[in-house]
Amino acid sequence: MTDITPTHPAAAAPDMVAQLIRRCLAGDQRAYAALYEQYAAAVYRLCYSLLLQKQDAEDVAQDTFVYAFKNLARFDAAKSAFKTWLFTIAVSRCRNMYRRKHRWFTLDWQQLLHLAAPHSETPEAVLAQQHASAAIHTALGELSPRLREALVLRYGHGLTYREIAGIMDCPPKTAESRVRLAQEHLRTRLQAVGHGLLEELLQVQG
């Protein structure tokens, strides 16, 4: 199987973010709106990737920004990027949601996977795609919450292991190990349905 490299969504320049934060702290409401627009989609996508409940993801994403804007003066650019800080808040609130509902949400990963339509509409081709989707769903459903989080942060958002470690409150080596364990599990489980599936799975959210 070929090596997999995470996709890296376009990010705002640090200088621009720093300027927006200074304007926010000076009371500029337009700067708050600009900062929200810059990161809202990524934060929502992270929350939905972990919760897979639209309303819950919207609520957690909104709560993330409310907390972040109230505590903006506490953000330290010397310790992390602003997006990493936001993701740390979002993941923490997602975990609170898990605990409040006393369970890890049943993941319908088929909502996140946009598998290519079969080249043929024959019953055999349709059945093969159904088997592939079922294999993906089962494999991801077997991952622990921490392995899922690490996988989403690495391949869904292109974060480094150091950034993931900061968000998940663990050493970088632990973050790397979690991603590797998740990959190994998925590779083993998905070998039977094609070598290209894992690459498609891990890059679908990039």
C-alpha positions as CSV (number, residue, x, y, z in Angstrom):
1,M,0.0,0.0,0.0
2,T,1.3,3.4,-0.8
3,D,2.3,5.9,1.9
4,I,-0.4,8.3,3.0
5,T,0.3,11.9,3.6
6,P,-2.3,14.2,5.2
7,T,-3.9,17.0,3.3
8,H,-3.3,20.5,4.5
9,P,-6.2,22.9,4.2
10,A,-5.3,26.5,3.4
11,A,-4.7,28.5,6.6
12,A,-4.7,32.2,7.4
13,A,-1.3,33.9,7.6
14,P,-0.2,34.2,11.3
15,D,0.3,37.9,10.9
16,M,-3.2,38.4,9.7
17,V,-4.6,36.3,12.6
18,A,-2.5,38.3,15.1
19,Q,-3.8,41.5,13.7
20,L,-7.4,40.3,13.9
21,I,-6.9,39.2,17.5
22,R,-5.5,42.7,18.4
23,R,-8.5,44.3,16.8
24,C,-10.9,42.0,18.7
25,L,-9.2,42.8,22.0
26,A,-9.6,46.5,21.1
27,G,-13.3,46.0,20.7
28,D,-13.6,45.8,16.9
29,Q,-16.7,43.7,16.3
30,R,-15.9,43.3,12.6
31,A,-12.7,41.6,13.6
32,Y,-14.6,39.1,15.6
33,A,-16.8,38.4,12.6
34,A,-13.7,38.0,10.3
35,L,-12.0,35.7,12.8
36,Y,-15.2,33.6,13.0
37,E,-15.5,33.4,9.2
38,Q,-11.9,32.3,8.9
39,Y,-12.3,29.3,11.2
40,A,-16.0,28.4,11.5
41,A,-16.1,25.8,8.8
42,A,-13.0,24.0,10.1
43,V,-14.3,23.9,13.7
44,Y,-17.7,22.7,12.6
45,R,-16.2,20.0,10.4
46,L,-14.0,18.8,13.3
47,C,-17.0,18.7,15.6
48,Y,-19.2,16.9,13.1
49,S,-16.4,14.4,12.4
50,L,-16.3,13.5,16.1
51,L,-20.0,13.7,16.9
52,L,-21.7,12.9,13.6
53,Q,-24.8,14.7,14.9
54,K,-25.6,17.9,13.0
55,Q,-27.3,19.7,15.8
56,D,-24.7,18.6,18.4
57,A,-21.9,19.7,16.1
58,E,-23.5,23.1,15.5
59,D,-24.0,23.6,19.3
60,V,-20.5,22.6,20.2
61,A,-18.9,24.7,17.4
62,Q,-20.9,27.7,18.6
63,D,-19.9,27.1,22.2
64,T,-16.3,26.8,21.1
65,F,-16.4,30.3,19.6
66,V,-18.3,31.8,22.5
67,Y,-15.7,30.5,25.0
68,A,-12.7,31.4,22.7
69,F,-13.9,35.0,22.2
70,K,-14.6,35.4,25.9
71,N,-11.1,34.2,26.7
72,L,-9.3,35.7,23.7
73,A,-6.9,37.5,26.0
74,R,-5.6,34.2,27.3
75,F,-4.5,33.0,23.9
76,D,-0.8,32.7,23.7
77,A,0.7,32.7,20.2
78,A,4.0,31.6,21.6
79,K,2.5,28.3,22.7
80,S,0.3,27.3,19.7
81,A,-1.3,28.5,16.5
82,F,-4.8,30.0,16.9
83,K,-6.4,27.2,15.0
84,T,-4.8,24.6,17.3
85,W,-6.1,26.6,20.3
86,L,-9.6,26.6,18.9
87,F,-9.4,22.8,18.1
88,T,-8.3,22.1,21.7
89,I,-11.4,23.9,22.9
90,A,-13.6,22.1,20.4
91,V,-12.3,18.6,21.2
92,S,-12.7,19.3,24.9
93,R,-16.3,20.2,24.4
94,C,-16.9,17.2,22.1
95,R,-15.6,15.0,25.0
96,N,-18.0,16.7,27.3
97,M,-20.8,15.9,24.9
98,Y,-19.7,12.2,24.9
99,R,-19.9,12.2,28.7
100,R,-23.2,13.9,28.9
101,K,-24.8,11.4,26.6
102,H,-23.0,8.5,28.4
103,R,-21.9,6.8,25.2
104,W,-19.7,7.2,22.2
105,F,-22.0,8.1,19.3
106,T,-22.7,5.4,16.8
107,L,-20.7,6.5,13.8
108,D,-22.4,6.5,10.4
109,W,-19.1,7.0,8.5
110,Q,-20.9,6.6,5.2
111,Q,-22.1,10.2,5.7
112,L,-18.4,11.2,5.6
113,L,-17.3,8.9,2.8
114,H,-18.1,10.0,-0.7
115,L,-17.1,6.8,-2.5
116,A,-16.9,7.0,-6.2
117,A,-19.9,5.6,-8.0
118,P,-19.3,2.2,-9.5
119,H,-18.2,2.2,-13.1
120,S,-21.0,-0.2,-13.8
121,E,-24.5,-0.3,-12.5
122,T,-24.6,-4.1,-12.6
123,P,-25.9,-5.9,-9.5
124,E,-22.3,-7.1,-8.9
125,A,-20.8,-3.6,-9.0
126,V,-23.5,-2.2,-6.6
127,L,-23.0,-5.2,-4.2
128,A,-19.2,-4.6,-4.3
129,Q,-19.7,-1.0,-3.3
130,Q,-22.1,-1.9,-0.5
131,H,-19.6,-4.4,0.8
132,A,-16.9,-1.8,0.8
133,S,-19.0,0.8,2.6
134,A,-20.0,-1.8,5.2
135,A,-16.3,-2.7,5.7
136,I,-15.3,0.9,6.2
137,H,-18.2,1.5,8.7
138,T,-17.3,-1.6,10.7
139,A,-13.5,-0.8,10.8
140,L,-14.0,2.8,11.9
141,G,-16.6,1.8,14.4
142,E,-14.1,-0.5,16.1
143,L,-11.7,2.4,16.8
144,S,-11.6,3.9,20.3
145,P,-12.6,7.6,20.6
146,R,-9.0,8.7,21.1
147,L,-7.9,6.9,18.0
148,R,-10.7,8.4,16.0
149,E,-9.8,11.9,17.3
150,A,-6.2,11.5,16.3
151,L,-7.1,10.2,12.9
152,V,-9.5,13.0,12.1
153,L,-7.0,15.7,13.3
154,R,-4.2,14.2,11.3
155,Y,-5.9,13.4,8.1
156,G,-9.0,15.5,8.2
157,H,-7.2,18.7,9.2
158,G,-3.6,18.1,8.3
159,L,-2.2,18.8,11.8
160,T,1.3,17.8,12.9
161,Y,1.8,15.3,15.7
162,R,3.0,18.2,17.9
163,E,-0.3,20.0,17.3
164,I,-2.4,16.9,17.8
165,A,-0.5,16.3,21.1
166,G,-1.3,19.8,22.3
167,I,-5.0,19.3,21.5
168,M,-5.3,15.8,22.9
169,D,-3.1,16.6,26.0
170,C,-0.6,13.9,25.3
171,P,3.1,13.6,24.2
172,P,3.8,13.9,20.5
173,K,4.9,10.3,20.4
174,T,1.6,9.2,21.9
175,A,-0.3,11.2,19.2
176,E,1.9,9.6,16.5
177,S,1.3,6.1,18.0
178,R,-2.5,6.7,18.1
179,V,-2.5,7.6,14.4
180,R,-0.3,4.7,13.5
181,L,-2.5,2.2,15.5
182,A,-5.6,3.6,13.8
183,Q,-3.9,3.2,10.4
184,E,-2.8,-0.3,11.1
185,H,-6.2,-1.3,12.2
186,L,-7.9,0.2,9.1
187,R,-5.3,-1.3,6.7
188,T,-5.8,-4.7,8.1
189,R,-9.6,-4.5,8.1
190,L,-9.8,-2.9,4.6
191,Q,-7.3,-5.0,2.7
192,A,-10.0,-7.3,1.4
193,V,-11.9,-4.4,-0.2
194,G,-9.1,-2.7,-2.1
195,H,-5.9,-0.9,-1.5
196,G,-7.3,2.5,-2.6
197,L,-10.0,2.6,0.1
198,L,-7.8,3.7,3.0
199,E,-6.3,6.6,1.0
200,E,-9.8,7.7,0.0
201,L,-11.0,7.4,3.5
202,L,-8.3,9.3,5.2
203,Q,-8.3,12.2,2.7
204,V,-12.0,12.6,2.2
205,Q,-12.2,15.4,4.8
206,G,-9.1,17.3,3.7
